[in-house]
Amino acid sequence: MTGRGRGPLWRSPVWWIAAAVAVRNLNGQRQVRRTLAWADRPAQTTDRIATPAPLVLHVVIPVLREQPHITGALKWFVPLLRDFPGSTLTLVSTAREERERAHLAAGLAGAGAAGLTARRFPQLTDDELTALGEALAKEGAGALSAATAAETLAAFPTTADVIAYERARPREPAPLVRHVHYRGEGRKAAQVNAAVAQLTAGSDEYVAVYDVDSRPSPELLRRTAAFVARRRTEDGRIPRVIQQSARFVTQDMAATRWERRLCRGAARAQTLWTLRREIPGLRRHADAVRSRRTGFGPRGLAQTVGHGLLVRVDVFREVGGLPTFTVLDDMAFGYRLTVAGIPVDSLPFTTTVPAAEYLPELLSQSERWFQSYLDYPKCAARWYAEGHGSRLGHAAALTIGAYRGAAWLLVSPATAVCLALALGPRTRPPVRAAAATALWAATVAPVRSLAAAGGRPLTVRETAVRSAETLAGLLLKSLGPMAALGRRALTGSRHTALAPKSNRRPGPPSGRRTGRG
């Protein structure tokens, strides 16, 4: 595909492909610049004034196979919430953990010493992998048996055990720390719903959903409190839903340089999606819902994320909590809010969260996230049957969801086509220019914008390296969605015995983190 030919340019398919991708990427870069000009700005004097009423947060953290991270979470959140009287912290363990150990043991059967790695078994902690290796050496066999694996894993305390132990330890005066143990078959959404069902809270207080490795900074919560106060002044009541959007960083844990750079590029590409798609989409949706009262504007489609999600208690109960009938809950919850006409306010201050460290984990995560798009039709059928939303509203939401899913599915092919056209020796100059513009707007321009917003302009070499990493991330971005479609076509199901998550490894230095996946 070179775009070579003597016919009119407007008859060339590759010209239209390159031009369309260039226009989309240029608009994306425009959104990146607008978001960076809006978010993470220095706090204004008015933002530092105490809020008229305290912000009460009921932080809910669903946990599964999180034994090494409970102590760190408590040490972070307990002092953090001390400045917000009435706030609570709830850790929600699940009986799935005991049941999943049997599946893990079965999966470990036949594994040799060389195969006991975090790359192959991301669900296991480093201590568990070490213990399994020692058990294998003691057994003197070439491979683990399921019985040995099960016995070794059973020697480790469950997450619920660790929570109970930590709660029994004496601590300084702090917000109430609760432990809820969910015994059903559901996953993250069901855990959160179970915790909120046992919560005694006022309607103007917030359920705040975080992950166990989340580290929201004091500055983030101060900004949140100031934002809530400002919305209360403007609207007469505090926001119903607030999304704290995230940037993604890696810890460079992969053994090879190419894999580290690939994961860094993928993390940067995901950050750029947050800046040019997620945040602008939430802002448009919130503005459209509010202007709807005067008869203007479509509502769009809110895409919430299950990390840094603050939902007013009365709203959480009004919509029935997080959806439990879909593979993931976050984007489905955004769909539910959309059809209910509930705005989602994007906080103009971002957090930082860990990204995938290994290629298999990266592809698995991408496949898992794309499954949310495959669940949109199920959302529409369920909630329309229950009387939530109009037929036209569901059709509009499904159309937007289909467009976004298709755009994600086509990112890698479109990027590859533009790369081939830009480098092809026989490509016509206008086509080459359009393709080069598309690549520049997707890699070089946003990389430089991110650096400039951080106050550190890049050298030419740094720009080239980061742009190449981002390009590699974009070339891989569609593989997960393709795998999700293939899995659905072959199996008809997206549910697995094991929860679709990896064990979280030790976090980056505290200076790099201020706040899914």
C-alpha positions in Angstrom: 0.0 0.0 0.0 1.9 3.0 -1.3 -0.7 5.5 -2.5 1.1 5.5 -5.9 -1.1 6.2 -8.9 -1.9 8.6 -11.7 -5.6 9.0 -10.9 -7.1 11.9 -8.9 -6.0 11.9 -5.3 -9.6 11.9 -4.1 -10.1 8.4 -5.6 -7.2 7.0 -3.6 -8.3 4.9 -0.6 -5.0 5.3 1.1 -5.3 9.1 0.9 -8.6 9.0 2.7 -7.2 6.6 5.3 -4.2 8.8 6.0 -6.2 12.0 6.0 -8.9 10.6 8.3 -6.3 9.3 10.8 -4.4 12.6 10.6 -7.6 14.6 11.4 -8.5 12.3 14.3 -5.0 12.5 15.7 -4.7 16.2 15.3 -8.0 16.6 17.2 -6.7 14.3 19.8 -3.6 16.4 20.2 -5.8 19.5 20.5 -7.7 17.8 23.3 -4.4 16.9 25.0 -3.3 20.5 25.0 -6.7 21.7 26.3 -6.8 19.1 29.1 -3.2 19.9 30.2 -4.2 23.6 30.3 -7.2 22.7 32.5 -5.9 20.0 34.8 -3.2 19.9 37.3 -2.8 23.7 37.5 -1.4 25.3 40.7 -4.2 25.6 43.3 -5.9 29.0 43.4 -6.2 31.0 46.6 -9.9 30.3 46.7 -9.2 26.6 46.5 -7.3 26.7 49.9 -10.2 28.2 51.8 -11.9 25.7 54.1 -15.1 24.2 52.7 -18.4 25.3 54.2 -19.1 21.6 55.2 -16.7 18.8 55.7 -16.1 16.3 52.9 -17.0 12.8 54.2 -15.5 9.9 52.2 -16.3 6.3 52.8 -13.3 4.7 51.0 -14.0 1.1 49.8 -11.2 -1.0 48.6 -12.1 -4.5 47.3 -9.2 -6.9 47.7 -8.3 -10.3 46.3 -4.9 -11.9 46.8 -3.6 -8.7 48.2 -1.7 -10.0 51.4 1.5 -7.9 50.8 -0.4 -4.7 50.3 -2.8 -4.5 53.2 -0.3 -2.9 55.7 0.8 -0.3 53.2 -2.8 0.6 52.4 -3.7 1.1 56.1 -0.6 3.2 56.7 -1.5 5.4 53.8 -5.2 5.8 54.1 -5.6 6.0 57.9 -3.6 9.2 58.4 -5.0 10.6 55.1 -8.6 10.4 56.2 -7.9 11.9 59.6 -8.4 15.4 58.1 -11.9 14.4 57.0 -14.0 13.7 60.1 -16.6 11.0 59.8 -14.8 9.3 56.9 -14.2 5.5 57.0 -12.0 3.0 55.3 -13.5 -0.4 54.4 -11.4 -3.3 53.1 -13.6 -5.9 51.4 -12.1 -9.4 51.2 -13.8 -12.2 49.3 -14.4 -15.9 49.7 -13.4 -16.2 46.0 -9.8 -16.2 47.2 -10.0 -19.5 48.9 -11.9 -21.0 45.9 -9.4 -19.6 43.4 -6.4 -21.2 45.2 -7.6 -24.6 43.9 -7.6 -23.2 40.3 -4.1 -21.8 40.8 -2.8 -25.1 42.2 -4.2 -26.9 39.2 -2.6 -24.4 36.9 0.8 -24.9 38.7 0.7 -28.6 38.2 3.5 -29.6 35.8 5.5 -26.4 36.2 9.2 -26.7 36.5 11.6 -24.4 38.4 12.2 -22.2 35.3 8.5 -21.7 34.9 7.8 -20.4 38.4 8.0 -16.7 37.4 5.8 -13.6 37.9 5.6 -13.4 34.1 3.9 -16.8 33.8 2.0 -16.7 37.1 1.2 -13.0 37.7 -1.5 -13.9 40.2 1.2 -15.1 42.7 3.3 -13.0 45.0 7.1 -13.2 45.0 7.0 -15.0 48.4 4.6 -17.6 47.0 6.7 -18.2 44.0 9.8 -18.6 46.2 8.0 -21.1 48.4 6.8 -23.1 45.4 10.4 -23.3 44.1 11.6 -24.5 47.5 8.9 -27.1 47.7 9.8 -28.3 44.2 13.5 -28.6 45.1 12.6 -30.4 48.4 10.3 -32.8 46.5 13.1 -33.6 44.1 10.8 -33.9 41.1 11.1 -32.2 37.8 7.7 -30.5 38.0 5.2 -29.5 40.7 2.3 -31.7 41.5 -1.1 -30.1 42.1 -1.1 -31.5 45.7 2.3 -29.9 46.5 1.2 -26.6 45.0 -2.1 -26.6 47.0 -0.3 -27.4 50.2 2.3 -24.7 49.7 -0.3 -22.0 48.9 -2.4 -23.1 51.9 0.5 -22.2 54.2 0.1 -18.6 53.4 -2.6 -16.5 55.1 -5.5 -15.2 53.1 -6.1 -11.5 52.6 -8.9 -11.7 55.1 -6.5 -13.2 57.6 -4.1 -10.4 57.1 -6.8 -7.7 57.4 -8.0 -9.3 60.7 -4.5 -9.3 62.1 -3.8 -5.7 61.1 -7.1 -4.5 62.6 -6.3 -6.2 65.9 -3.0 -4.3 66.2 -3.2 -1.1 68.4 -3.1 2.1 66.4 -3.2 5.8 67.0 -6.6 7.5 66.9 -7.8 7.2 63.3 -10.9 7.0 61.1 -13.0 3.9 61.5 -11.4 0.9 59.7 -14.0 -1.7 58.7 -13.6 -5.2 57.3 -16.3 -6.8 55.2 -15.9 -10.4 54.0 -18.0 -11.1 50.9 -19.0 -14.7 50.6 -20.9 -14.7 47.3 -19.7 -15.6 43.7 -19.4 -12.1 42.4 -16.3 -10.1 41.9 -15.1 -6.5 42.5 -18.5 -4.8 41.9 -20.3 -7.3 44.2 -17.6 -6.7 46.9 -18.2 -2.9 46.7 -21.9 -3.3 46.8 -21.7 -5.6 49.8 -19.7 -3.0 51.7 -22.0 -0.1 50.9 -25.0 -2.2 51.9 -23.5 -2.4 55.4 -22.6 1.3 55.5 -24.4 3.9 57.6 -23.9 7.1 55.8 -25.7 10.4 55.0 -26.9 11.1 51.5 -24.4 13.9 51.0 -21.4 11.7 51.8 -19.4 9.8 49.2 -18.5 6.3 48.5 -14.9 6.4 47.1 -13.7 3.3 45.3 -10.0 2.8 45.1 -7.6 -0.1 44.5 -5.3 -1.4 47.3 -2.2 0.1 45.7 -3.9 3.5 45.2 -2.1 6.3 47.0 -4.3 9.5 46.7 -2.3 12.4 48.0 -3.4 14.9 50.6 -3.3 17.5 47.8 -5.7 15.4 45.7 -8.2 15.2 48.5 -7.8 18.9 49.2 -8.5 19.7 45.6 -11.5 17.3 45.7 -12.9 19.1 48.7 -12.4 22.5 47.1 -14.1 21.3 43.9 -17.0 19.9 45.8 -17.4 23.3 47.6 -17.3 25.2 44.4 -19.9 23.0 42.8 -22.1 23.4 45.8 -21.9 27.1 45.5 -22.7 27.0 41.7 -25.3 24.3 41.7 -26.8 24.4 45.2 -25.7 20.9 46.0 -22.6 18.8 45.8 -21.8 16.8 42.7 -23.4 13.4 42.3 -20.4 11.6 40.8 -16.8 12.6 40.6 -14.1 10.9 38.5 -10.5 11.3 39.5 -8.7 10.4 36.3 -5.3 8.8 36.2 -2.0 8.9 34.4 -0.1 5.6 34.1 3.5 4.8 34.9 5.6 1.6 34.9 8.3 0.6 37.4 10.6 -0.9 34.7 10.4 -4.4 36.2 10.8 -6.4 33.0 14.1 -8.1 32.5 14.8 -6.9 28.9 15.1 -3.4 27.7 12.8 -3.8 24.8 10.0 -5.1 27.1 10.5 -2.2 29.5 10.4 0.3 26.7 7.3 -1.3 25.2 5.4 -1.2 28.5 6.5 2.4 29.0 5.2 3.3 25.6 1.9 1.5 26.3 1.5 3.3 29.6 2.2 6.6 27.9 -0.4 5.8 25.2 -2.9 5.0 27.9 -2.2 8.3 29.6 -2.7 10.1 26.4 -6.1 8.3 26.0 -7.0 9.7 29.5 -6.1 13.2 28.4 -7.6 13.3 25.0 -10.6 11.0 25.3 -11.6 10.2 28.9 -11.4 13.6 30.5 -12.8 15.6 27.5 -15.6 13.0 27.1 -16.6 13.3 30.8 -16.5 17.1 30.6 -18.7 17.2 27.5 -21.1 14.7 29.0 -21.5 16.7 32.3 -22.0 19.9 30.4 -24.5 18.3 28.0 -26.5 16.7 30.9 -26.8 20.1 32.7 -27.7 22.0 29.5 -30.3 19.3 28.8 -32.5 21.0 31.4 -32.9 23.9 28.9 -33.4 21.6 26.0 -30.0 21.6 24.4 -27.4 19.0 23.5 -27.2 15.2 23.5 -26.0 13.5 26.6 -23.2 11.5 25.1 -21.8 8.5 27.0 -19.9 8.7 30.3 -17.0 6.3 30.6 -16.3 6.0 34.3 -13.2 4.2 35.7 -13.3 2.0 38.8 -10.3 3.8 40.4 -10.8 7.1 42.0 -14.5 7.0 41.5 -16.5 9.0 44.0 -20.3 8.4 44.1 -22.7 10.3 46.4 -24.3 7.7 48.7 -27.9 8.5 47.6 -26.9 8.2 44.0 -25.1 4.9 44.5 -28.3 3.5 46.1 -30.6 5.1 43.5 -28.9 3.3 40.6 -28.6 0.0 42.4 -24.8 0.1 43.0 -22.2 -1.1 40.6 -23.3 -3.5 37.9 -22.6 -7.2 38.7 -23.8 -8.8 35.5 -21.0 -7.5 33.3 -17.3 -8.7 33.2 -16.1 -5.3 34.4 -18.2 -2.7 36.3 -16.7 0.7 35.6 -17.7 1.5 32.1 -21.1 -0.3 32.6 -21.6 2.0 35.6 -21.0 5.0 33.3 -23.6 3.6 30.9 -26.1 3.4 33.8 -25.4 7.0 34.8 -25.8 8.1 31.3 -29.3 6.6 30.8 -30.3 8.0 34.2 -29.2 11.5 33.1 -26.6 11.8 36.0 -23.6 13.9 35.2 -20.1 12.7 36.0 -17.8 15.6 37.0 -14.1 15.2 36.0 -11.8 16.4 38.7 -9.2 18.9 37.3 -6.4 17.1 39.1 -5.0 13.7 38.0 -3.6 10.8 40.0 -0.9 8.4 39.0 -1.4 4.6 38.9 0.8 1.6 38.1 0.7 0.2 34.6 1.4 -3.3 33.2 5.1 -4.4 33.5 5.2 -7.4 31.2 3.9 -7.9 27.6 1.6 -10.8 28.5 0.1 -8.8 31.4 -0.3 -5.8 29.0 -2.1 -7.8 26.4 -4.3 -9.5 29.0 -5.2 -6.2 30.6 -6.1 -4.7 27.2 -8.3 -7.7 26.3 -10.0 -7.4 29.7 -10.7 -3.7 29.3 -12.1 -4.1 25.8 -14.7 -6.5 27.1 -16.6 -3.6 28.6 -17.5 -2.5 25.0 -18.8 -6.0 24.3 -21.1 -5.7 27.3 -22.8 -2.5 26.2 -25.6 -4.3 24.4 -26.2 -6.3 27.5 -26.4 -3.1 29.5 -28.9 -1.6 27.1 -31.1 -4.7 27.1 -31.1 -5.0 30.9 -31.8 -1.4 31.8 -34.2 -0.7 29.0 -36.3 -3.7 30.1 -36.2 -2.3 33.7 -37.5 1.0 32.4 -34.3 3.0 32.7 -33.7 5.3 29.7 -35.6 5.8 26.4 -35.2 3.7 23.3 -33.6 6.7 21.5 -31.2 7.3 24.5 -30.0 3.7 24.5 -29.6 3.7 20.7 -27.5 6.9 21.0 -25.3 5.4 23.8 -24.8 2.2 21.9 -23.8 4.1 18.7 -21.2 6.1 20.7 -19.9 3.0 22.4 -19.6 1.2 19.1 -17.7 4.1 17.6 -15.3 4.2 20.5 -14.8 0.4 20.4 -14.1 0.5 16.7 -11.7 3.3 17.1 -9.7 1.3 19.7 -9.8 -1.8 17.5 -8.4 0.2 14.6 -5.7 2.1 16.4 -2.9 -0.4 15.6 -3.9 -1.1 11.9 -4.3 2.6 11.2 -1.0 3.4 12.8 0.7 0.6 10.9 -0.8 1.8 7.6 0.4 5.4 8.3 3.9 4.2 9.1 4.1 2.2 5.9 2.8 5.2 3.9 5.2 7.6 5.5 8.2 5.3 4.9 7.2 3.9 1.5 9.5 5.1 -1.3 6.7 5.2 -3.8 4.1 7.0 -1.7 2.7 10.1 -3.3 3.8 13.3 -1.5 0.3 14.4 -0.3 -0.4 10.9 1.1 3.1 10.8 2.7 2.4 14.2 4.3 -0.9 13.1 5.7 0.5 9.9 7.1 3.5 11.7 8.6 1.1 14.3 10.2 -1.0 11.5 11.7 2.1 9.9 13.2 3.5 13.2 14.5 0.2 14.1 16.1 0.0 10.7 17.8 3.5 10.5 19.1 5.9 13.4 18.9 3.5 16.3 19.6 1.8 14.7 22.7 5.1 13.5 24.1 6.5 17.1 24.0 3.2 18.5 25.4 3.4 16.1 28.4 7.0 17.1 29.0 6.3 20.8 28.7 3.4 20.6 31.1 5.7 18.9 33.6 8.1 21.8 33.3 10.9 19.8 31.7 11.4 20.2 28.0 12.9 17.2 26.2 16.1 17.0 24.3 16.0 15.8 20.7 17.2 12.3 21.8 14.7 12.1 24.6 11.9 13.1 22.3 12.9 10.5 19.7 13.1 7.7 22.4 9.8 8.5 24.0 8.1 9.0 20.7 9.3 5.6 19.5 8.1 4.0 22.7 4.7 5.5 22.3 4.6 4.4 18.6 5.3 0.8 19.7 2.6 1.1 22.3 0.1 2.2 19.7 1.1 -0.6 17.3 0.2 -3.1 20.1 -2.9 -1.3 21.4 -5.4 -3.2 19.3 -4.1 -6.7 20.0 -6.0 -7.0 23.3 -9.4 -6.0 21.7 -8.7 -8.4 18.8 -8.1 -11.2 21.3 -11.3 -10.3 23.2 -13.3 -10.6 20.0 -11.7 -13.9 19.1 -12.3 -15.3 22.5 -15.9 -14.3 22.4 -16.3 -15.8 18.9 -14.7 -19.1 19.9 -16.1 -19.6 23.4 -19.2 -17.3 23.6 -18.1 -16.4 27.2 -15.7 -14.0 28.7 -15.9 -15.3 32.3 -13.0 -17.3 33.7 -12.5 -19.3 36.9 -9.8 -16.9 38.0 -10.5 -13.3 38.5 -8.9 -11.4 35.6 -6.2 -9.6 37.6 -2.5 -9.8 38.3 -0.9 -9.6 41.7 0.3 -6.1 42.3 4.0 -5.8 42.7 5.8 -3.3 45.0 4.9 0.3 44.0 7.2 3.0 42.7 8.9 5.5 45.0 6.4 7.7 46.8 7.5 10.7 44.8 6.2 9.2 41.6 2.7 8.3 42.8 -0.1 10.6 43.8 -3.0 8.3 43.4 -6.8 1.1 38.0 -6.0 -1.5 36.9 
